[in-house]
Amino acid sequence: AWCTGAAVVPAVRAERAPAELPVLAGVSVAARQLPAEGVLAGDWYDGVGLEGDFVGVCIGDVAGHGAETGILALQTKQLVVSALRLGLDPGKALGWTAEHLGVTPERFVTCLVAVVNPQTGSCRYANAGHPPALVIEEGDGVRELLVTGPLLGPYAGSWRTEETTLAPARTWLFATHGR
């Protein structure tokens, strides 16, 4: 049941909380979200185990604060995770999400979606205006997973899926901007 008044902040935060991140052999996952006290922001992330030993990772941020921002963040997260579970590649998952969100002229969403096979290092990703994920690899330095299409919400567009291979010893850093 939806809450009214000040109770909406913890209720929407609880709904937006990530599912338990998938546990896969040879992969450790750590995540942290530090919400501002009493403010509902638009940051969210999640991870989901997919068929064929793949894992989907997504992170996003809706511009602004308040109930409308929090609810749009919740909708976006649910749509992206659903698209991944439907088996859509990251670029198509962003397109499907944008189609179902519709035009949000006063709000925009950044989002990065990646599908990884931890056993082979195969990685497909798409980025809708989100800060690049950093891939830190022993001996090879740092690579960025750059933007592959426009922000979600105010603009129509398409999102290209890029492919890369990750070395066996790697660290990914996904982040959103805060203030």
Buried (B, 14 or more C-beta within 10 A) or exposed (E): EEEEEEEBBEBBBEBBBBEEBBEBEEEEEEEEBEBEEEEBBBBBBBBBBBEEEBBBBBBBBBBBBEBBBBBBBBBBBBBBBBBBBEEBBBBBBBBBBBEEBEEBEEBBBBBBBBBBBBBEEBBBBBBBBBBBBBBBBEEEEEBEBEBBBBBBBBBEBEBEBBEBEBEEEBEBEBBBEEE
